[in-house]
Amino acid sequence: MLVEHRGMRPEVDSSAWVAPTAVVCGDVTIGADARILWNAGVVHVNSTVAAGGVVPIGWVVAGDEALPPDRDDRVI
């Protein structure tokens, strides 16, 4: 799901794939051939998933760092 936030929409390369249950919100860039997998969230301002990058199932991207939901206290 691509969500506009404060007038900013995600920019997703046409070769990238975003799972239907993933959330990509706001000023986010998804590079060429990147994959955002099931129930992943890319929700923070100025987040980037580089070309060929993968956001695993259930993980969250904060800035340019992918964080596992159970192993990092920065994921609330």
Backbone atoms as SQL, in Angstrom:
CREATE TABLE atoms (id INTEGER PRIMARY KEY, chain TEXT, resi INTEGER, resn TEXT, atom TEXT, x REAL, y REAL, z REAL);
INSERT INTO atoms VALUES
  (1, 'A', 1, 'MET', 'N', 0.849, -1.163, 0.000),
  (2, 'A', 1, 'MET', 'CA', 0.000, 0.000, 0.000),
  (3, 'A', 1, 'MET', 'C', 0.900, 1.234, 0.000),
  (4, 'A', 2, 'LEU', 'N', 0.665, 2.145, -0.913),
  (5, 'A', 2, 'LEU', 'CA', 1.413, 3.392, -0.978),
  (6, 'A', 2, 'LEU', 'C', 0.541, 4.493, -0.399),
  (7, 'A', 3, 'VAL', 'N', 1.072, 5.228, 0.584),
  (8, 'A', 3, 'VAL', 'CA', 0.295, 6.216, 1.322),
  (9, 'A', 3, 'VAL', 'C', 0.969, 7.578, 1.253),
  (10, 'A', 4, 'GLU', 'N', 0.203, 8.599, 0.887),
  (11, 'A', 4, 'GLU', 'CA', 0.707, 9.967, 0.926),
  (12, 'A', 4, 'GLU', 'C', 0.687, 10.460, 2.367),
  (13, 'A', 5, 'HIS', 'N', 1.734, 11.212, 2.748),
  (14, 'A', 5, 'HIS', 'CA', 1.794, 11.788, 4.095),
  (15, 'A', 5, 'HIS', 'C', 2.351, 13.199, 3.994),
  (16, 'A', 6, 'ARG', 'N', 1.605, 14.171, 4.501),
  (17, 'A', 6, 'ARG', 'CA', 2.005, 15.576, 4.463),
  (18, 'A', 6, 'ARG', 'C', 2.406, 16.029, 3.065),
  (19, 'A', 7, 'GLY', 'N', 1.630, 15.583, 2.093),
  (20, 'A', 7, 'GLY', 'CA', 1.848, 15.987, 0.713),
  (21, 'A', 7, 'GLY', 'C', 2.950, 15.249, -0.024),
  (22, 'A', 8, 'MET', 'N', 3.599, 14.318, 0.631),
  (23, 'A', 8, 'MET', 'CA', 4.689, 13.555, 0.010),
  (24, 'A', 8, 'MET', 'C', 4.205, 12.136, -0.286),
  (25, 'A', 9, 'ARG', 'N', 4.494, 11.684, -1.514),
  (26, 'A', 9, 'ARG', 'CA', 4.135, 10.325, -1.926),
  (27, 'A', 9, 'ARG', 'C', 5.400, 9.500, -2.124),
  (28, 'A', 10, 'PRO', 'N', 5.321, 8.206, -1.852),
  (29, 'A', 10, 'PRO', 'CA', 6.470, 7.341, -2.109),
  (30, 'A', 10, 'PRO', 'C', 6.818, 7.340, -3.601),
  (31, 'A', 11, 'GLU', 'N', 8.107, 7.217, -3.879),
  (32, 'A', 11, 'GLU', 'CA', 8.596, 7.100, -5.249),
  (33, 'A', 11, 'GLU', 'C', 9.120, 5.674, -5.395),
  (34, 'A', 12, 'VAL', 'N', 8.456, 4.884, -6.226),
  (35, 'A', 12, 'VAL', 'CA', 8.793, 3.473, -6.377),
  (36, 'A', 12, 'VAL', 'C', 9.201, 3.218, -7.826),
  (37, 'A', 13, 'ASP', 'N', 10.409, 2.706, -8.024),
  (38, 'A', 13, 'ASP', 'CA', 10.866, 2.383, -9.369),
  (39, 'A', 13, 'ASP', 'C', 9.929, 1.357, -10.003),
  (40, 'A', 14, 'SER', 'N', 9.730, 1.456, -11.291),
  (41, 'A', 14, 'SER', 'CA', 8.786, 0.568, -11.981),
  (42, 'A', 14, 'SER', 'C', 9.213, -0.898, -11.946),
  (43, 'A', 15, 'SER', 'N', 10.498, -1.183, -11.692),
  (44, 'A', 15, 'SER', 'CA', 10.948, -2.571, -11.613),
  (45, 'A', 15, 'SER', 'C', 10.915, -3.128, -10.189),
  (46, 'A', 16, 'ALA', 'N', 10.602, -2.292, -9.207),
  (47, 'A', 16, 'ALA', 'CA', 10.520, -2.743, -7.810),
  (48, 'A', 16, 'ALA', 'C', 9.194, -3.469, -7.583),
  (49, 'A', 17, 'TRP', 'N', 9.159, -4.284, -6.528),
  (50, 'A', 17, 'TRP', 'CA', 7.919, -4.988, -6.183),
  (51, 'A', 17, 'TRP', 'C', 7.589, -4.703, -4.733),
  (52, 'A', 18, 'VAL', 'N', 6.335, -4.302, -4.486),
  (53, 'A', 18, 'VAL', 'CA', 5.841, -4.036, -3.133),
  (54, 'A', 18, 'VAL', 'C', 4.680, -4.987, -2.883),
  (55, 'A', 19, 'ALA', 'N', 4.812, -5.838, -1.854),
  (56, 'A', 19, 'ALA', 'CA', 3.739, -6.781, -1.513),
  (57, 'A', 19, 'ALA', 'C', 2.466, -6.015, -1.158),
  (58, 'A', 20, 'PRO', 'N', 1.308, -6.582, -1.457),
  (59, 'A', 20, 'PRO', 'CA', 0.048, -5.905, -1.173),
  (60, 'A', 20, 'PRO', 'C', -0.180, -5.593, 0.307),
  (61, 'A', 21, 'THR', 'N', 0.466, -6.314, 1.214),
  (62, 'A', 21, 'THR', 'CA', 0.284, -6.067, 2.647),
  (63, 'A', 21, 'THR', 'C', 1.360, -5.176, 3.241),
  (64, 'A', 22, 'ALA', 'N', 2.325, -4.738, 2.437),
  (65, 'A', 22, 'ALA', 'CA', 3.368, -3.822, 2.911),
  (66, 'A', 22, 'ALA', 'C', 2.815, -2.400, 2.925),
  (67, 'A', 23, 'VAL', 'N', 3.386, -1.552, 3.769),
  (68, 'A', 23, 'VAL', 'CA', 2.987, -0.144, 3.838),
  (69, 'A', 23, 'VAL', 'C', 4.208, 0.714, 3.540),
  (70, 'A', 24, 'VAL', 'N', 4.076, 1.564, 2.533),
  (71, 'A', 24, 'VAL', 'CA', 5.135, 2.493, 2.143),
  (72, 'A', 24, 'VAL', 'C', 4.511, 3.878, 2.227),
  (73, 'A', 25, 'CYS', 'N', 5.011, 4.721, 3.130),
  (74, 'A', 25, 'CYS', 'CA', 4.311, 5.959, 3.468),
  (75, 'A', 25, 'CYS', 'C', 5.235, 7.162, 3.435),
  (76, 'A', 26, 'GLY', 'N', 4.798, 8.218, 2.751),
  (77, 'A', 26, 'GLY', 'CA', 5.486, 9.507, 2.804),
  (78, 'A', 26, 'GLY', 'C', 6.655, 9.622, 1.861),
  (79, 'A', 27, 'ASP', 'N', 7.666, 10.374, 2.276),
  (80, 'A', 27, 'ASP', 'CA', 8.837, 10.706, 1.478),
  (81, 'A', 27, 'ASP', 'C', 9.812, 9.542, 1.488),
  (82, 'A', 28, 'VAL', 'N', 9.512, 8.518, 0.674),
  (83, 'A', 28, 'VAL', 'CA', 10.262, 7.271, 0.638),
  (84, 'A', 28, 'VAL', 'C', 10.666, 7.000, -0.806),
  (85, 'A', 29, 'THR', 'N', 11.864, 6.464, -1.010),
  (86, 'A', 29, 'THR', 'CA', 12.322, 6.084, -2.344),
  (87, 'A', 29, 'THR', 'C', 12.637, 4.597, -2.346),
  (88, 'A', 30, 'ILE', 'N', 12.052, 3.884, -3.307),
  (89, 'A', 30, 'ILE', 'CA', 12.297, 2.454, -3.485),
  (90, 'A', 30, 'ILE', 'C', 13.019, 2.300, -4.820),
  (91, 'A', 31, 'GLY', 'N', 14.255, 1.792, -4.790),
  (92, 'A', 31, 'GLY', 'CA', 15.094, 1.707, -5.976),
  (93, 'A', 31, 'GLY', 'C', 14.743, 0.563, -6.908),
  (94, 'A', 32, 'ALA', 'N', 15.431, 0.535, -8.044),
  (95, 'A', 32, 'ALA', 'CA', 15.220, -0.477, -9.082),
  (96, 'A', 32, 'ALA', 'C', 15.417, -1.889, -8.526),
  (97, 'A', 33, 'ASP', 'N', 14.523, -2.780, -8.912),
  (98, 'A', 33, 'ASP', 'CA', 14.591, -4.198, -8.551),
  (99, 'A', 33, 'ASP', 'C', 14.562, -4.465, -7.051),
  (100, 'A', 34, 'ALA', 'N', 14.205, -3.472, -6.243),
  (101, 'A', 34, 'ALA', 'CA', 14.053, -3.695, -4.798),
  (102, 'A', 34, 'ALA', 'C', 12.774, -4.489, -4.549),
  (103, 'A', 35, 'ARG', 'N', 12.728, -5.164, -3.405),
  (104, 'A', 35, 'ARG', 'CA', 11.537, -5.924, -3.029),
  (105, 'A', 35, 'ARG', 'C', 11.155, -5.577, -1.597),
  (106, 'A', 36, 'ILE', 'N', 9.889, -5.230, -1.424),
  (107, 'A', 36, 'ILE', 'CA', 9.327, -4.951, -0.100),
  (108, 'A', 36, 'ILE', 'C', 8.364, -6.107, 0.168),
  (109, 'A', 37, 'LEU', 'N', 8.733, -6.978, 1.091),
  (110, 'A', 37, 'LEU', 'CA', 7.993, -8.229, 1.273),
  (111, 'A', 37, 'LEU', 'C', 6.791, -8.072, 2.193),
  (112, 'A', 38, 'TRP', 'N', 6.066, -9.143, 2.353),
  (113, 'A', 38, 'TRP', 'CA', 4.786, -9.181, 3.061),
  (114, 'A', 38, 'TRP', 'C', 4.889, -8.577, 4.463),
  (115, 'A', 39, 'ASN', 'N', 3.915, -7.740, 4.798),
  (116, 'A', 39, 'ASN', 'CA', 3.780, -7.093, 6.114),
  (117, 'A', 39, 'ASN', 'C', 4.989, -6.250, 6.509),
  (118, 'A', 40, 'ALA', 'N', 5.783, -5.840, 5.538),
  (119, 'A', 40, 'ALA', 'CA', 6.896, -4.934, 5.824),
  (120, 'A', 40, 'ALA', 'C', 6.359, -3.510, 5.887),
  (121, 'A', 41, 'GLY', 'N', 7.079, -2.655, 6.580),
  (122, 'A', 41, 'GLY', 'CA', 6.685, -1.260, 6.649),
  (123, 'A', 41, 'GLY', 'C', 7.863, -0.355, 6.334),
  (124, 'A', 42, 'VAL', 'N', 7.671, 0.557, 5.423),
  (125, 'A', 42, 'VAL', 'CA', 8.679, 1.562, 5.110),
  (126, 'A', 42, 'VAL', 'C', 7.965, 2.872, 5.389),
  (127, 'A', 43, 'VAL', 'N', 8.103, 3.356, 6.608),
  (128, 'A', 43, 'VAL', 'CA', 7.172, 4.379, 7.072),
  (129, 'A', 43, 'VAL', 'C', 7.805, 5.675, 7.513),
  (130, 'A', 44, 'HIS', 'N', 9.108, 5.769, 7.536),
  (131, 'A', 44, 'HIS', 'CA', 9.741, 6.954, 8.095),
  (132, 'A', 44, 'HIS', 'C', 10.172, 7.927, 7.012),
  (133, 'A', 45, 'VAL', 'N', 10.128, 9.211, 7.341),
  (134, 'A', 45, 'VAL', 'CA', 10.539, 10.257, 6.422),
  (135, 'A', 45, 'VAL', 'C', 11.976, 10.022, 5.978),
  (136, 'A', 46, 'ASN', 'N', 12.224, 10.295, 4.717),
  (137, 'A', 46, 'ASN', 'CA', 13.559, 10.185, 4.127),
  (138, 'A', 46, 'ASN', 'C', 14.117, 8.762, 4.128),
  (139, 'A', 47, 'SER', 'N', 13.249, 7.757, 4.078),
  (140, 'A', 47, 'SER', 'CA', 13.711, 6.378, 3.982),
  (141, 'A', 47, 'SER', 'C', 14.038, 6.048, 2.536),
  (142, 'A', 48, 'THR', 'N', 15.058, 5.221, 2.361),
  (143, 'A', 48, 'THR', 'CA', 15.458, 4.773, 1.035),
  (144, 'A', 48, 'THR', 'C', 15.744, 3.287, 1.086),
  (145, 'A', 49, 'VAL', 'N', 15.207, 2.555, 0.106),
  (146, 'A', 49, 'VAL', 'CA', 15.598, 1.168, -0.101),
  (147, 'A', 49, 'VAL', 'C', 16.373, 1.170, -1.409),
  (148, 'A', 50, 'ALA', 'N', 17.656, 0.847, -1.330),
  (149, 'A', 50, 'ALA', 'CA', 18.545, 0.934, -2.489),
  (150, 'A', 50, 'ALA', 'C', 18.150, -0.054, -3.573),
  (151, 'A', 51, 'ALA', 'N', 18.643, 0.201, -4.772),
  (152, 'A', 51, 'ALA', 'CA', 18.427, -0.715, -5.891),
  (153, 'A', 51, 'ALA', 'C', 18.835, -2.122, -5.479),
  (154, 'A', 52, 'GLY', 'N', 17.968, -3.074, -5.752),
  (155, 'A', 52, 'GLY', 'CA', 18.237, -4.469, -5.414),
  (156, 'A', 52, 'GLY', 'C', 18.035, -4.819, -3.956),
  (157, 'A', 53, 'GLY', 'N', 17.663, -3.840, -3.131),
  (158, 'A', 53, 'GLY', 'CA', 17.471, -4.086, -1.707),
  (159, 'A', 53, 'GLY', 'C', 16.217, -4.888, -1.414),
  (160, 'A', 54, 'VAL', 'N', 16.203, -5.507, -0.250),
  (161, 'A', 54, 'VAL', 'CA', 15.050, -6.293, 0.186),
  (162, 'A', 54, 'VAL', 'C', 14.707, -5.880, 1.610),
  (163, 'A', 55, 'VAL', 'N', 13.420, -5.617, 1.861),
  (164, 'A', 55, 'VAL', 'CA', 12.925, -5.430, 3.219),
  (165, 'A', 55, 'VAL', 'C', 12.195, -6.729, 3.561),
  (166, 'A', 56, 'PRO', 'N', 12.746, -7.539, 4.477),
  (167, 'A', 56, 'PRO', 'CA', 12.179, -8.850, 4.784),
  (168, 'A', 56, 'PRO', 'C', 10.775, -8.774, 5.389),
  (169, 'A', 57, 'ILE', 'N', 10.131, -9.900, 5.407),
  (170, 'A', 57, 'ILE', 'CA', 8.791, -10.029, 5.969),
  (171, 'A', 57, 'ILE', 'C', 8.774, -9.488, 7.393),
  (172, 'A', 58, 'GLY', 'N', 7.859, -8.548, 7.660),
  (173, 'A', 58, 'GLY', 'CA', 7.662, -8.008, 8.991),
  (174, 'A', 58, 'GLY', 'C', 8.667, -6.959, 9.440),
  (175, 'A', 59, 'TRP', 'N', 9.689, -6.662, 8.662),
  (176, 'A', 59, 'TRP', 'CA', 10.696, -5.683, 9.073),
  (177, 'A', 59, 'TRP', 'C', 10.218, -4.269, 8.768),
  (178, 'A', 60, 'VAL', 'N', 10.902, -3.296, 9.357),
  (179, 'A', 60, 'VAL', 'CA', 10.585, -1.883, 9.184),
  (180, 'A', 60, 'VAL', 'C', 11.852, -1.167, 8.743),
  (181, 'A', 61, 'VAL', 'N', 11.708, -0.211, 7.823),
  (182, 'A', 61, 'VAL', 'CA', 12.843, 0.624, 7.441),
  (183, 'A', 61, 'VAL', 'C', 12.700, 1.961, 8.152),
  (184, 'A', 62, 'ALA', 'N', 13.763, 2.367, 8.844),
  (185, 'A', 62, 'ALA', 'CA', 13.815, 3.665, 9.515),
  (186, 'A', 62, 'ALA', 'C', 15.039, 4.382, 8.972),
  (187, 'A', 63, 'GLY', 'N', 14.828, 5.436, 8.214),
  (188, 'A', 63, 'GLY', 'CA', 15.941, 6.077, 7.528),
  (189, 'A', 63, 'GLY', 'C', 16.419, 5.154, 6.432),
  (190, 'A', 64, 'ASP', 'N', 17.660, 4.736, 6.468),
  (191, 'A', 64, 'ASP', 'CA', 18.193, 3.812, 5.478),
  (192, 'A', 64, 'ASP', 'C', 18.533, 2.463, 6.094),
  (193, 'A', 65, 'GLU', 'N', 17.956, 2.171, 7.245),
  (194, 'A', 65, 'GLU', 'CA', 18.293, 0.948, 7.970),
  (195, 'A', 65, 'GLU', 'C', 17.053, 0.083, 8.135),
  (196, 'A', 66, 'ALA', 'N', 17.158, -1.181, 7.749),
  (197, 'A', 66, 'ALA', 'CA', 16.069, -2.129, 7.967),
  (198, 'A', 66, 'ALA', 'C', 16.208, -2.735, 9.358),
  (199, 'A', 67, 'LEU', 'N', 15.121, -2.755, 10.103),
  (200, 'A', 67, 'LEU', 'CA', 15.148, -3.218, 11.489),
  (201, 'A', 67, 'LEU', 'C', 14.199, -4.391, 11.686),
  (202, 'A', 68, 'PRO', 'N', 14.652, -5.464, 12.350),
  (203, 'A', 68, 'PRO', 'CA', 13.762, -6.572, 12.654),
  (204, 'A', 68, 'PRO', 'C', 12.791, -6.182, 13.751),
  (205, 'A', 69, 'PRO', 'N', 11.539, -6.605, 13.654),
  (206, 'A', 69, 'PRO', 'CA', 10.536, -6.182, 14.626),
  (207, 'A', 69, 'PRO', 'C', 10.755, -6.685, 16.048),
  (208, 'A', 70, 'ASP', 'N', 11.390, -7.827, 16.246),
  (209, 'A', 70, 'ASP', 'CA', 11.541, -8.398, 17.590),
  (210, 'A', 70, 'ASP', 'C', 12.919, -8.171, 18.207),
  (211, 'A', 71, 'ARG', 'N', 13.867, -7.662, 17.442),
  (212, 'A', 71, 'ARG', 'CA', 15.244, -7.636, 17.913),
  (213, 'A', 71, 'ARG', 'C', 15.842, -6.249, 18.011),
  (214, 'A', 72, 'ASP', 'N', 15.020, -5.223, 17.951),
  (215, 'A', 72, 'ASP', 'CA', 15.561, -3.878, 18.025),
  (216, 'A', 72, 'ASP', 'C', 14.570, -2.984, 18.749),
  (217, 'A', 73, 'ASP', 'N', 14.990, -2.315, 19.810),
  (218, 'A', 73, 'ASP', 'CA', 14.068, -1.511, 20.607),
  (219, 'A', 73, 'ASP', 'C', 13.642, -0.209, 19.925),
  (220, 'A', 74, 'ARG', 'N', 14.226, 0.065, 18.739),
  (221, 'A', 74, 'ARG', 'CA', 13.789, 1.260, 18.012),
  (222, 'A', 74, 'ARG', 'C', 12.482, 1.024, 17.257),
  (223, 'A', 75, 'VAL', 'N', 12.076, -0.250, 17.104),
  (224, 'A', 75, 'VAL', 'CA', 10.803, -0.573, 16.460),
  (225, 'A', 75, 'VAL', 'C', 9.758, -0.659, 17.548),
  (226, 'A', 76, 'ILE', 'N', 8.794, 0.243, 17.487),
  (227, 'A', 76, 'ILE', 'CA', 7.763, 0.303, 18.535),
  (228, 'A', 76, 'ILE', 'C', 6.491, -0.300, 18.025);
